[in-house]
Amino acid sequence: MPKSSLVAMTLPPIAESALRQLGEHLAIARSRRKESQRAWAARIGVSVPTLIRMERGDPTVGMGVYASALWLMGRIQALPEVAAPVHDLGALERDVRLARRRAVRAPESVAGRLASVPASVPASVPSPDDGGERAAPRT
């Protein structure tokens, strides 16, 4: 009998559905290969009841069991992509919000920084208004 788990009892419905779909897909892959549950379980290295739980999408089944089943299917290369940083939109949105917050400055702050620019700035500094050409010398 599987142990109950706090994670299994508080799993968000969408995550529960995703695990159930994964289990169903793994069961379909096994049956399409004409493999018995006993043979597939032996190849994965688990008991038949654990294989049955995995095929039902039981969240208490270890990640390694799911990974082994994906490996048997030839789909293990898809596993690291699940949490690849490039797909982490939440973190990307957070980074963008932080960058925007840092970029926005109070007018007083900008004026203070401009006032503190030394008078000895070279006259040959390009101006953004003149298309990159050299500014006229200061007098």
N, CA, C and O atoms as a MOPAC input file, in Angstrom:
PM7 MOZYME 1SCF
protein

 N      0.84200 1    -1.17100 1     0.00000 1
 C      0.00000 1     0.00000 1     0.00000 1
 C      0.89100 1     1.23900 1     0.00000 1
 O      1.78800 1     1.34300 1     0.83600 1
 N      0.66200 1     2.19100 1    -0.92700 1
 C      1.50100 1     3.39000 1    -0.98300 1
 C      1.27300 1     4.29200 1     0.21800 1
 O      0.17500 1     4.36400 1     0.77000 1
 N      2.34400 1     4.97900 1     0.60700 1
 C      2.24400 1     5.94200 1     1.69700 1
 C      1.47500 1     7.16100 1     1.20700 1
 O      1.58000 1     7.55500 1     0.04600 1
 N      0.70100 1     7.75000 1     2.11400 1
 C      0.06300 1     9.00500 1     1.73500 1
 C      1.11100 1    10.09800 1     1.87900 1
 O      2.04300 1     9.98800 1     2.67600 1
 N      0.94700 1    11.12500 1     1.11200 1
 C      1.92800 1    12.19700 1     1.09700 1
 C      1.19600 1    13.52600 1     1.15700 1
 O      0.13900 1    13.69200 1     0.54800 1
 N      1.75900 1    14.46400 1     1.88700 1
 C      1.18000 1    15.79600 1     1.95700 1
 C      1.14400 1    16.42500 1     0.56700 1
 O      0.18000 1    17.10200 1     0.20900 1
 N      2.19500 1    16.19800 1    -0.20900 1
 C      2.25200 1    16.74100 1    -1.56900 1
 C      1.12000 1    16.15500 1    -2.40800 1
 O      0.45400 1    16.87800 1    -3.14900 1
 N      0.90400 1    14.84800 1    -2.29100 1
 C     -0.16000 1    14.20900 1    -3.07300 1
 C     -1.53100 1    14.73500 1    -2.68100 1
 O     -2.41700 1    14.85200 1    -3.52700 1
 N     -1.71200 1    15.05000 1    -1.40700 1
 C     -3.01900 1    15.52300 1    -0.94800 1
 C     -3.25500 1    16.99000 1    -1.29200 1
 O     -4.40600 1    17.41800 1    -1.38500 1
 N     -2.20200 1    17.76100 1    -1.48200 1
 C     -2.34900 1    19.19000 1    -1.76300 1
 C     -1.93500 1    19.54800 1    -3.19000 1
 O     -1.73000 1    20.72200 1    -3.49900 1
 N     -1.81600 1    18.57000 1    -4.04000 1
 C     -1.39800 1    18.79500 1    -5.42100 1
 C     -2.43200 1    19.64900 1    -6.15800 1
 O     -3.62300 1    19.34400 1    -6.10500 1
 N     -2.00400 1    20.70600 1    -6.83900 1
 C     -2.95500 1    21.51700 1    -7.60200 1
 C     -3.64400 1    20.65100 1    -8.66700 1
 O     -3.01000 1    19.76800 1    -9.24400 1
 N     -4.91000 1    20.89100 1    -8.92900 1
 C     -5.64700 1    20.07500 1    -9.90200 1
 C     -4.99000 1    20.01300 1   -11.27500 1
 O     -5.01400 1    18.96600 1   -11.92200 1
 N     -4.41100 1    21.10900 1   -11.72400 1
 C     -3.77300 1    21.09800 1   -13.04500 1
 C     -2.53600 1    20.19900 1   -13.05600 1
 O     -2.24900 1    19.54600 1   -14.06000 1
 N     -1.80400 1    20.16500 1   -11.93700 1
 C     -0.64200 1    19.28200 1   -11.84100 1
 C     -1.08700 1    17.83100 1   -11.76300 1
 O     -0.46200 1    16.94700 1   -12.34800 1
 N     -2.16900 1    17.59400 1   -11.03800 1
 C     -2.71900 1    16.23500 1   -10.94700 1
 C     -3.14300 1    15.74000 1   -12.32500 1
 O     -2.88900 1    14.59000 1   -12.68200 1
 N     -3.78300 1    16.60200 1   -13.08800 1
 C     -4.21100 1    16.25700 1   -14.44800 1
 C     -3.01800 1    15.97700 1   -15.35400 1
 O     -3.04800 1    15.04500 1   -16.15700 1
 N     -1.96600 1    16.78700 1   -15.22400 1
 C     -0.76800 1    16.59500 1   -16.04700 1
 C     -0.10400 1    15.25800 1   -15.73700 1
 O      0.32600 1    14.55200 1   -16.64900 1
 N     -0.01800 1    14.90600 1   -14.45300 1
 C      0.55600 1    13.60800 1   -14.08000 1
 C     -0.30100 1    12.45800 1   -14.59400 1
 O      0.22100 1    11.44700 1   -15.06300 1
 N     -1.61300 1    12.61900 1   -14.50300 1
 C     -2.51300 1    11.57400 1   -15.00100 1
 C     -2.30500 1    11.37800 1   -16.50200 1
 O     -2.26300 1    10.24600 1   -16.98300 1
 N     -2.17500 1    12.48400 1   -17.23900 1
 C     -1.93100 1    12.39700 1   -18.68900 1
 C     -0.59900 1    11.73500 1   -18.97400 1
 O     -0.50200 1    10.89000 1   -19.86500 1
 N      0.43000 1    12.11100 1   -18.22400 1
 C      1.74300 1    11.49100 1   -18.40800 1
 C      1.65100 1     9.98900 1   -18.18700 1
 O      2.16900 1     9.20700 1   -18.98400 1
 N      0.99500 1     9.58500 1   -17.10900 1
 C      0.83000 1     8.16400 1   -16.83700 1
 C      0.09600 1     7.44000 1   -17.95000 1
 O      0.49000 1     6.34600 1   -18.35400 1
 N     -0.97400 1     8.05200 1   -18.44800 1
 C     -1.72600 1     7.45600 1   -19.55200 1
 C     -0.85500 1     7.32000 1   -20.79100 1
 O     -0.89400 1     6.29600 1   -21.47200 1
 N     -0.07000 1     8.34900 1   -21.08500 1
 C      0.80300 1     8.29700 1   -22.26100 1
 C      1.85800 1     7.19500 1   -22.11600 1
 O      2.19300 1     6.51000 1   -23.08300 1
 N      2.37200 1     7.03700 1   -20.89700 1
 C      3.35200 1     5.97500 1   -20.66700 1
 C      2.69700 1     4.60200 1   -20.81500 1
 O      3.31800 1     3.67900 1   -21.34200 1
 N      1.46700 1     4.45800 1   -20.36400 1
 C      0.73800 1     3.19100 1   -20.51700 1
 C      0.48400 1     2.89000 1   -21.99100 1
 O      0.62600 1     1.74700 1   -22.42600 1
 N      0.11200 1     3.90400 1   -22.75500 1
 C     -0.10500 1     3.72400 1   -24.19500 1
 C      1.18900 1     3.31400 1   -24.87900 1
 O      1.19300 1     2.42000 1   -25.72500 1
 N      2.28900 1     3.96700 1   -24.51400 1
 C      3.58800 1     3.62900 1   -25.11500 1
 C      3.95000 1     2.17200 1   -24.83300 1
 O      4.43800 1     1.46600 1   -25.71500 1
 N      3.70900 1     1.72400 1   -23.59500 1
 C      4.00500 1     0.33500 1   -23.23900 1
 C      3.14400 1    -0.62800 1   -24.04300 1
 O      3.64500 1    -1.61100 1   -24.58700 1
 N      1.84900 1    -0.34500 1   -24.11700 1
 C      0.95700 1    -1.26600 1   -24.82600 1
 C      1.21000 1    -1.26400 1   -26.33000 1
 O      1.06600 1    -2.30500 1   -26.97200 1
 N      1.58100 1    -0.13500 1   -26.90100 1
 C      1.90600 1    -0.08600 1   -28.33700 1
 C      3.15400 1    -0.89900 1   -28.65400 1
 O      3.32700 1    -1.36900 1   -29.77900 1
 N      4.01800 1    -1.06300 1   -27.66400 1
 C      5.22400 1    -1.87100 1   -27.84300 1
 C      4.95700 1    -3.34500 1   -27.51800 1
 O      5.86000 1    -4.18100 1   -27.54500 1
 N      3.69800 1    -3.63300 1   -27.21200 1
 C      3.27900 1    -5.00500 1   -26.88600 1
 C      4.05000 1    -5.57700 1   -25.70600 1
 O      4.37400 1    -6.76500 1   -25.68200 1
 N      4.34200 1    -4.72500 1   -24.72900 1
 C      5.05300 1    -5.13800 1   -23.51700 1
 C      4.04300 1    -5.39400 1   -22.41100 1
 O      3.10000 1    -4.62000 1   -22.24600 1
 N      4.22300 1    -6.45200 1   -21.66400 1
 C      3.36100 1    -6.70500 1   -20.51200 1
 C      3.78100 1    -5.78500 1   -19.37300 1
 O      4.89300 1    -5.25900 1   -19.36300 1
 N      2.88000 1    -5.60000 1   -18.41900 1
 C      3.22600 1    -4.79100 1   -17.25800 1
 C      4.38700 1    -5.42000 1   -16.49400 1
 O      5.26300 1    -4.71300 1   -15.99600 1
 N      4.39200 1    -6.73800 1   -16.40400 1
 C      5.46100 1    -7.42700 1   -15.68000 1
 C      6.81900 1    -7.17700 1   -16.35300 1
 O      7.80200 1    -6.88100 1   -15.67400 1
 N      6.86900 1    -7.29700 1   -17.67400 1
 C      8.13500 1    -7.09700 1   -18.39000 1
 C      8.59200 1    -5.63700 1   -18.29100 1
 O      9.76800 1    -5.35800 1   -18.05700 1
 N      7.65200 1    -4.71900 1   -18.47200 1
 C      7.98500 1    -3.28600 1   -18.42700 1
 C      8.46300 1    -2.89400 1   -17.03100 1
 O      9.42500 1    -2.14000 1   -16.88600 1
 N      7.78100 1    -3.41100 1   -16.00300 1
 C      8.17900 1    -3.12100 1   -14.62100 1
 C      9.58600 1    -3.64500 1   -14.35400 1
 O     10.38800 1    -2.97300 1   -13.70500 1
 N      9.88500 1    -4.83600 1   -14.84800 1
 C     11.22300 1    -5.41200 1   -14.65600 1
 C     12.28100 1    -4.56300 1   -15.35100 1
 O     13.36800 1    -4.36300 1   -14.80900 1
 N     11.97300 1    -4.06400 1   -16.54000 1
 C     12.93600 1    -3.23100 1   -17.27600 1
 C     13.16200 1    -1.89400 1   -16.57300 1
 O     14.26700 1    -1.35200 1   -16.60000 1
 N     12.12300 1    -1.37100 1   -15.95200 1
 C     12.25600 1    -0.10700 1   -15.21500 1
 C     12.92400 1    -0.34200 1   -13.86500 1
 O     13.61900 1     0.53000 1   -13.34300 1
 N     12.70400 1    -1.52900 1   -13.30800 1
 C     13.28300 1    -1.84700 1   -12.00800 1
 C     12.33500 1    -1.58000 1   -10.85200 1
 O     12.76600 1    -1.23800 1    -9.75100 1
 N     11.03500 1    -1.73700 1   -11.10600 1
 C     10.02300 1    -1.51700 1   -10.07200 1
 C      9.07500 1    -2.71500 1   -10.03600 1
 O      9.12400 1    -3.59800 1   -10.89200 1
 N      8.22200 1    -2.71700 1    -9.02900 1
 C      7.21200 1    -3.77800 1    -8.93500 1
 C      6.04900 1    -3.45900 1    -9.88100 1
 O      5.88800 1    -2.32000 1   -10.31800 1
 N      5.25200 1    -4.46600 1   -10.18500 1
 C      4.07700 1    -4.26300 1   -11.03800 1
 C      3.10800 1    -3.26900 1   -10.40100 1
 O      2.59400 1    -2.40200 1   -11.10700 1
 N      2.83400 1    -3.36100 1    -9.08000 1
 C      1.94000 1    -2.34400 1    -8.49200 1
 C      2.46800 1    -0.91000 1    -8.64500 1
 O      1.68300 1     0.01800 1    -8.83900 1
 N      3.77100 1    -0.72800 1    -8.55900 1
 C      4.33900 1     0.61700 1    -8.74700 1
 C      4.15000 1     1.06200 1   -10.18900 1
 O      3.82200 1     2.22100 1   -10.44300 1
 N      4.35400 1     0.15300 1   -11.13400 1
 C      4.13400 1     0.48600 1   -12.54400 1
 C      2.67600 1     0.88700 1   -12.76800 1
 O      2.40000 1     1.85600 1   -13.47400 1
 N      1.75700 1     0.15400 1   -12.17700 1
 C      0.33400 1     0.47400 1   -12.31800 1
 C      0.05400 1     1.86000 1   -11.74100 1
 O     -0.68000 1     2.64000 1   -12.34700 1
 N      0.62400 1     2.17700 1   -10.58600 1
 C      0.44800 1     3.50300 1    -9.99300 1
 C      1.02900 1     4.58600 1   -10.89400 1
 O      0.43700 1     5.65300 1   -11.05000 1
 N      2.19100 1     4.31000 1   -11.48700 1
 C      2.80200 1     5.28600 1   -12.39100 1
 C      1.89200 1     5.51700 1   -13.59900 1
 O      1.70300 1     6.65700 1   -14.02100 1
 N      1.33700 1     4.45700 1   -14.14800 1
 C      0.47600 1     4.58500 1   -15.32400 1
 C     -0.84500 1     5.27800 1   -14.99600 1
 O     -1.54900 1     5.72900 1   -15.89900 1
 N     -1.18000 1     5.36400 1   -13.73000 1
 C     -2.36400 1     6.11400 1   -13.29900 1
 C     -2.00800 1     7.56500 1   -12.97500 1
 O     -2.89600 1     8.38400 1   -12.73700 1
 N     -0.70800 1     7.88700 1   -12.96600 1
 C     -0.26700 1     9.24700 1   -12.67300 1
 C     -0.20200 1     9.54400 1   -11.19100 1
 O     -0.37900 1    10.68900 1   -10.77500 1
 N      0.05100 1     8.52400 1   -10.39400 1
 C      0.12700 1     8.68600 1    -8.93800 1
 C      1.30300 1     9.59800 1    -8.58100 1
 O      2.44000 1     9.29600 1    -8.94400 1
 N      1.05300 1    10.71300 1    -7.87300 1
 C      2.12800 1    11.64900 1    -7.53900 1
 C      3.10700 1    11.11800 1    -6.49300 1
 O      4.15800 1    11.72200 1    -6.28100 1
 N      2.78800 1    10.00900 1    -5.84000 1
 C      3.72200 1     9.46300 1    -4.85100 1
 C      4.76700 1     8.56200 1    -5.48300 1
 O      5.70400 1     8.13800 1    -4.80700 1
 N      4.62500 1     8.25800 1    -6.77200 1
 C      5.63900 1     7.46600 1    -7.46800 1
 C      6.84800 1     8.36000 1    -7.68900 1
 O      6.70600 1     9.52100 1    -8.07400 1
 N      8.03300 1     7.82100 1    -7.44600 1
 C      9.25700 1     8.61000 1    -7.55900 1
 C      9.52600 1     9.09800 1    -8.96800 1
 O      9.18400 1     8.44500 1    -9.95400 1
 N     10.14700 1    10.26100 1    -9.03300 1
 C     10.49600 1    10.86500 1   -10.32100 1
 C     11.39400 1     9.95300 1   -11.14400 1
 O     11.31300 1     9.93200 1   -12.37200 1
 N     12.24800 1     9.20100 1   -10.46200 1
 C     13.14200 1     8.28600 1   -11.16900 1
 C     12.39900 1     7.21000 1   -11.94100 1
 O     12.85900 1     6.75900 1   -12.99000 1
 N     11.26200 1     6.80300 1   -11.42700 1
 C     10.44900 1     5.79100 1   -12.11700 1
 C      9.90300 1     6.38200 1   -13.41100 1
 O      9.96100 1     5.74400 1   -14.46200 1
 N      9.37400 1     7.59900 1   -13.33500 1
 C      8.88800 1     8.27200 1   -14.54300 1
 C     10.03900 1     8.47400 1   -15.53800 1
 O      9.86800 1     8.27000 1   -16.74000 1
 N     11.20500 1     8.87400 1   -15.03100 1
 C     12.36900 1     9.10200 1   -15.90400 1
 C     12.79600 1     7.80600 1   -16.57800 1
 O     13.13400 1     7.81000 1   -17.76200 1
 N     12.78500 1     6.69700 1   -15.84500 1
 C     13.16200 1     5.39900 1   -16.43500 1
 C     12.17800 1     4.99100 1   -17.52500 1
 O     12.58000 1     4.46500 1   -18.56200 1
 N     10.90900 1     5.22800 1   -17.29600 1
 C      9.89800 1     4.90500 1   -18.31100 1
 C     10.10100 1     5.76500 1   -19.55700 1
 O      9.98900 1     5.27100 1   -20.67900 1
 N     10.40000 1     7.05500 1   -19.36000 1
 C     10.68100 1     7.91900 1   -20.51300 1
 C     11.91600 1     7.44200 1   -21.26400 1
 O     11.96000 1     7.50300 1   -22.49300 1
 N     12.90800 1     6.97300 1   -20.53800 1
 C     14.12300 1     6.45800 1   -21.17100 1
 C     13.80000 1     5.22600 1   -22.01400 1
 O     14.30400 1     5.08700 1   -23.12800 1
 N     12.96100 1     4.33100 1   -21.48500 1
 C     12.57400 1     3.14300 1   -22.25000 1
 C     11.83300 1     3.51900 1   -23.52800 1
 O     11.93700 1     2.82900 1   -24.54300 1
 N     11.09100 1     4.60900 1   -23.47100 1
 C     10.35700 1     5.08200 1   -24.64900 1
 C     11.25500 1     5.80900 1   -25.64100 1
 O     10.85700 1     6.04700 1   -26.78200 1
 N     12.46200 1     6.16300 1   -25.21400 1
 C     13.33200 1     6.96700 1   -26.06800 1
 C     12.99300 1     8.45000 1   -26.00100 1
 O     13.29600 1     9.19600 1   -26.93200 1
 N     12.35800 1     8.89300 1   -24.89000 1
 C     11.95100 1    10.28900 1   -24.76600 1
 C     12.59700 1    10.99300 1   -23.58500 1
 O     12.13200 1    12.05600 1   -23.17400 1
 N     13.66100 1    10.42200 1   -23.03300 1
 C     14.30600 1    11.02000 1   -21.85400 1
 C     14.86800 1    12.40600 1   -22.16000 1
 O     14.96500 1    13.24000 1   -21.26000 1
 N     15.23900 1    12.66600 1   -23.41200 1
 C     15.80100 1    13.97100 1   -23.76000 1
 C     14.79300 1    15.10000 1   -23.56500 1
 O     15.18600 1    16.26300 1   -23.47100 1
 N     13.50800 1    14.77900 1   -23.50300 1
 C     12.48500 1    15.80300 1   -23.29300 1
 C     12.39000 1    16.22500 1   -21.82700 1
 O     11.86400 1    17.29800 1   -21.53100 1
 N     12.88200 1    15.41500 1   -20.91900 1
 C     12.72100 1    15.69600 1   -19.49400 1
 C     13.41200 1    16.98800 1   -19.03700 1
 O     12.77900 1    17.77600 1   -18.33400 1
 N     14.66700 1    17.24300 1   -19.39700 1
 C     15.29300 1    18.49300 1   -18.93200 1
 C     14.60500 1    19.75200 1   -19.47900 1
 O     14.67900 1    20.81200 1   -18.85700 1
 N     13.95100 1    19.64600 1   -20.61100 1
 C     13.27900 1    20.80200 1   -21.20400 1
 C     12.07500 1    21.25100 1   -20.39100 1
 O     11.64000 1    22.39700 1   -20.49800 1
 N     11.54100 1    20.35300 1   -19.58300 1
 C     10.35100 1    20.67700 1   -18.79600 1
 C     10.58700 1    21.90800 1   -17.92500 1
 O      9.70400 1    22.75900 1   -17.81100 1
 N     11.74300 1    22.01300 1   -17.32100 1
 C     12.02800 1    23.14000 1   -16.42200 1
 C     13.20800 1    23.97200 1   -16.91300 1
 O     13.89200 1    24.61200 1   -16.11400 1
 N     13.44800 1    23.96500 1   -18.21100 1
 C     14.55600 1    24.74900 1   -18.75200 1
 C     14.35800 1    26.23400 1   -18.44600 1
 O     13.24900 1    26.74900 1   -18.58900 1
 N     15.41700 1    26.92400 1   -18.02900 1
 C     15.29800 1    28.34900 1   -17.68700 1
 C     14.70900 1    29.21400 1   -18.79900 1
 O     14.04100 1    30.20800 1   -18.51600 1
 N     14.94500 1    28.85300 1   -20.04900 1
 C     14.40500 1    29.67400 1   -21.14000 1
 C     12.88700 1    29.60600 1   -21.20400 1
 O     12.25500 1    30.47700 1   -21.80100 1
 N     12.29900 1    28.59300 1   -20.60200 1
 C     10.84600 1    28.44900 1   -20.59300 1
 C     10.22600 1    28.96600 1   -19.29900 1
 O      9.01000 1    28.88300 1   -19.12600 1
 N     11.03000 1    29.49000 1   -18.39900 1
 C     10.54500 1    29.94900 1   -17.09500 1
 C     10.03300 1    31.37600 1   -17.23000 1
 O     10.74600 1    32.33000 1   -16.91900 1
 N      8.81000 1    31.51700 1   -17.69000 1
 C      8.24600 1    32.84000 1   -17.94600 1
 C      8.06000 1    33.65300 1   -16.67300 1
 O      8.17600 1    34.87900 1   -16.69900 1
 N      7.77500 1    32.99100 1   -15.57000 1
 C      7.61400 1    33.70800 1   -14.30300 1
 C      8.88600 1    34.43700 1   -13.90900 1
 O      8.83500 1    35.59700 1   -13.50200 1
 N     10.02300 1    33.77100 1   -14.02400 1
 C     11.29600 1    34.40600 1   -13.67600 1
 C     11.65200 1    35.50400 1   -14.68100 1
 O     12.18600 1    36.54700 1   -14.30400 1
 N     11.35800 1    35.26600 1   -15.94100 1
 C     11.63400 1    36.27100 1   -16.96400 1
 C     10.81800 1    37.53700 1   -16.70800 1
 O     11.34200 1    38.64700 1   -16.80200 1
 N      9.53600 1    37.36600 1   -16.38400 1
 C      8.69000 1    38.52900 1   -16.08700 1
 C      9.20800 1    39.27600 1   -14.86600 1
 O      9.19000 1    40.50700 1   -14.83800 1
 N      9.66500 1    38.55200 1   -13.86700 1
 C     10.21700 1    39.17600 1   -12.66400 1
 C     11.46300 1    39.98100 1   -13.02300 1
 O     11.62200 1    41.11200 1   -12.56300 1
 N     12.35100 1    39.40800 1   -13.84400 1
 C     13.56200 1    40.11900 1   -14.25900 1
 C     13.22200 1    41.39700 1   -15.00600 1
 O     13.86600 1    42.42600 1   -14.80300 1
 N     12.21500 1    41.34000 1   -15.86800 1
 C     11.81800 1    42.52300 1   -16.62900 1
 C     11.27100 1    43.59100 1   -15.68500 1
 O     11.60100 1    44.76900 1   -15.82800 1
 N     10.42600 1    43.18700 1   -14.70700 1
 C      9.89200 1    44.15500 1   -13.74100 1
 C     11.00800 1    44.81500 1   -12.95000 1
 O     10.98900 1    46.02800 1   -12.74100 1
 N     11.97900 1    44.02800 1   -12.50800 1
 C     13.10000 1    44.59300 1   -11.74900 1
 C     13.92200 1    45.54200 1   -12.60900 1
 O     14.35300 1    46.59200 1   -12.13200 1
 N     14.14300 1    45.18800 1   -13.86400 1
 C     14.91600 1    46.05100 1   -14.75900 1
 C     14.18600 1    47.36500 1   -14.98600 1
 O     14.81200 1    48.42400 1   -15.02500 1
 N     12.88400 1    47.30600 1   -15.13400 1
 C     12.11800 1    48.54500 1   -15.33000 1
 C     12.17600 1    49.41600 1   -14.09000 1
 O     12.29300 1    50.63700 1   -14.19100 1
 N     12.09500 1    48.80000 1   -12.92400 1
 C     12.15100 1    49.55900 1   -11.67700 1
 C     13.49300 1    50.26300 1   -11.52700 1
 O     13.55500 1    51.40300 1   -11.06700 1
 N     14.56300 1    49.58300 1   -11.91600 1
 C     15.88900 1    50.19000 1   -11.81200 1
 C     16.07600 1    51.29000 1   -12.83200 1
 O     16.79800 1    52.25200 1   -12.57400 1
 N     15.43700 1    51.16900 1   -13.99600 1
 C     15.62300 1    52.13700 1   -15.06900 1
 C     14.87100 1    53.43600 1   -14.80300 1
 O     15.29200 1    54.49000 1   -15.28100 1
 N     13.79000 1    53.39300 1   -14.06700 1
 C     12.99800 1    54.59000 1   -13.78600 1
 C     13.65000 1    55.35000 1   -12.64600 1
 O     13.84800 1    54.81700 1   -11.55400 1
 N     13.97700 1    56.59300 1   -12.91800 1
 C     14.61300 1    57.41600 1   -11.90000 1
 C     13.74000 1    58.64300 1   -11.63900 1
 O     13.04700 1    59.13600 1   -12.52900 1
 N     13.79100 1    59.10700 1   -10.43000 1
 C     13.07300 1    60.32800 1   -10.07200 1
 C     13.74000 1    61.49700 1   -10.78100 1
 O     14.96300 1    61.50400 1   -10.92800 1
 N     12.97000 1    62.48500 1   -11.22400 1
 C     13.55700 1    63.63800 1   -11.91900 1
 C     14.64900 1    64.31900 1   -11.10000 1
 O     15.63300 1    64.81200 1   -11.65200 1
 N     14.47000 1    64.34300 1    -9.77300 1
 C     15.48200 1    64.97700 1    -8.92300 1
 C     16.80700 1    64.21500 1    -9.01300 1
 O     17.88300 1    64.81300 1    -8.99600 1
 N     16.71100 1    62.90700 1    -9.10700 1
 C     17.90700 1    62.07600 1    -9.18000 1
 C     18.66000 1    62.33500 1   -10.48700 1
 O     19.88600 1    62.44400 1   -10.49700 1
 N     17.92000 1    62.42900 1   -11.57700 1
 C     18.53600 1    62.68300 1   -12.87600 1
 C     19.17500 1    64.06800 1   -12.87800 1
 O     20.30900 1    64.22600 1   -13.33000 1
 N     18.45700 1    65.07000 1   -12.37700 1
 C     18.98400 1    66.43200 1   -12.33900 1
 C     20.23800 1    66.49000 1   -11.47300 1
 O     21.20700 1    67.15900 1   -11.83100 1
 N     20.22900 1    65.80300 1   -10.35100 1
 C     21.39300 1    65.77300 1    -9.46600 1
 C     22.59300 1    65.14300 1   -10.14000 1
 O     23.71500 1    65.62500 1    -9.98600 1
 N     22.37600 1    64.08600 1   -10.87500 1
 C     23.48700 1    63.43400 1   -11.57500 1
 C     24.04500 1    64.33400 1   -12.67500 1
 O     25.25800 1    64.41900 1   -12.86500 1
 N     23.14600 1    65.00400 1   -13.39600 1
 C     23.61300 1    65.88800 1   -14.46500 1
 C     24.37500 1    67.07700 1   -13.89700 1
 O     25.35000 1    67.53000 1   -14.49800 1
 N     23.95100 1    67.57900 1   -12.76900 1
 C     24.61800 1    68.72600 1   -12.15400 1
 C     26.00300 1    68.34800 1   -11.64600 1
 O     26.88200 1    69.20300 1   -11.54100 1
 N     26.19700 1    67.08600 1   -11.33300 1
 C     27.49000 1    66.67700 1   -10.78500 1
 C     28.50200 1    66.29900 1   -11.86500 1
 O     29.61200 1    65.87700 1   -11.54100 1
 N     28.13600 1    66.44400 1   -13.16000 1
 C     29.07700 1    66.16000 1   -14.23600 1
 C     30.13900 1    67.24200 1   -14.22700 1
 O     29.80300 1    68.42600 1   -14.25000 1
 N     31.41300 1    66.87000 1   -14.19300 1
 C     32.47500 1    67.88600 1   -14.13500 1
 C     32.49700 1    68.75800 1   -15.39100 1
 O     32.15300 1    68.30700 1   -16.48300 1
 N     32.90500 1    70.00200 1   -15.21300 1
 C     32.96600 1    70.96100 1   -16.32500 1
 C     34.07800 1    70.62200 1   -17.28800 1
 O     34.13400 1    71.18100 1   -18.38400 1
 N     34.95400 1    69.73400 1   -16.91300 1
 C     36.09100 1    69.41100 1   -17.77600 1
 C     35.77700 1    68.28500 1   -18.76000 1
 O     36.69100 1    67.59700 1   -19.21400 1
 N     34.51300 1    68.08700 1   -19.09400 1
 C     34.14900 1    67.07000 1   -20.08300 1
 C     34.70800 1    67.53600 1   -21.41300 1
 O     34.51300 1    68.69400 1   -21.78100 1
 N     35.39500 1    66.67300 1   -22.14500 1
 C     36.00100 1    67.08200 1   -23.42300 1
 C     34.95300 1    67.60900 1   -24.39200 1
 O     33.82800 1    67.11400 1   -24.44200 1
 N     35.34000 1    68.61800 1   -25.15800 1
 C     34.43800 1    69.23700 1   -26.12700 1
 C     34.15800 1    68.29700 1   -27.28500 1
 O     33.21500 1    68.52600 1   -28.04300 1
 N     34.94400 1    67.25200 1   -27.44200 1
 C     34.76700 1    66.36900 1   -28.58500 1
 C     33.81700 1    65.21300 1   -28.30200 1
 O     33.76200 1    64.25700 1   -29.07500 1
 N     33.08000 1    65.28500 1   -27.22000 1
 C     32.10600 1    64.23700 1   -26.91300 1
 C     30.94400 1    64.37900 1   -27.87100 1
 O     30.37500 1    65.46600 1   -27.97900 1
 N     30.56500 1    63.29800 1   -28.58300 1
 C     29.46100 1    63.40600 1   -29.54700 1
 C     28.14900 1    63.71300 1   -28.84200 1
 O     27.88400 1    63.22400 1   -27.74400 1
 N     27.35500 1    64.51300 1   -29.48000 1
 C     26.04200 1    64.85500 1   -28.95400 1
 C     25.01600 1    63.93300 1   -29.59700 1
 O     25.13500 1    63.63700 1   -30.78600 1
 N     24.02500 1    63.47200 1   -28.86700 1
 C     23.03100 1    62.59400 1   -29.47600 1
 C     22.15900 1    63.32800 1   -30.48600 1
 O     21.52600 1    62.68700 1   -31.32500 1
 N     22.10900 1    64.65600 1   -30.42600 1
 C     21.25600 1    65.40700 1   -31.33000 1
 C     21.91200 1    65.69700 1   -32.67500 1
 O     21.22000 1    66.04600 1   -33.63200 1
 N     23.22400 1    65.56000 1   -32.76400 1
 C     23.87900 1    65.95000 1   -34.02100 1
 C     24.25700 1    64.74500 1   -34.86900 1
 O     25.15500 1    64.83600 1   -35.70600 1
 N     23.59100 1    63.62800 1   -34.66600 1
 C     23.84100 1    62.46500 1   -35.49900 1
 C     25.17500 1    61.83500 1   -35.24600 1
 O     25.68300 1    61.12900 1   -36.11700 1
 N     25.77500 1    62.05300 1   -34.09500 1
 C     27.03900 1    61.43200 1   -33.78100 1
 C     28.23400 1    62.26300 1   -34.15400 1
 O     29.36600 1    61.87000 1   -33.86900 1
 N     28.02100 1    63.41300 1   -34.78900 1
 C     29.15000 1    64.26200 1   -35.14000 1
 C     29.63200 1    64.96900 1   -33.88600 1
 O     28.92700 1    65.01900 1   -32.87800 1
 N     30.80400 1    65.49800 1   -33.95600 1
 C     31.39600 1    66.15700 1   -32.80400 1
 C     30.65500 1    67.45700 1   -32.49300 1
 O     30.26700 1    68.20800 1   -33.38900 1
 N     30.47400 1    67.69200 1   -31.21300 1
 C     29.81300 1    68.90900 1   -30.77200 1
 C     30.73300 1    70.11600 1   -30.94400 1
 O     31.95600 1    69.97900 1   -30.99000 1
 N     30.15200 1    71.24700 1   -31.03400 1
 C     30.93900 1    72.47800 1   -31.17200 1
 C     31.69900 1    72.68900 1   -29.86400 1
 O     31.19300 1    72.37000 1   -28.78800 1
 N     32.91400 1    73.22500 1   -29.96000 1
 C     33.72100 1    73.43100 1   -28.74700 1
 C     33.03900 1    74.40700 1   -27.80400 1
 O     32.38400 1    75.35900 1   -28.23000 1
 N     33.20800 1    74.15200 1   -26.52300 1
 C     32.63300 1    75.04000 1   -25.49500 1
 C     33.49300 1    76.29300 1   -25.37400 1
 O     34.70700 1    76.25200 1   -25.57600 1
 N     32.86200 1    77.37300 1   -25.05200 1
 C     33.62400 1    78.61600 1   -24.85700 1
 C     33.46200 1    79.14700 1   -23.46800 1
 O     34.03400 1    80.18500 1   -23.13400 1

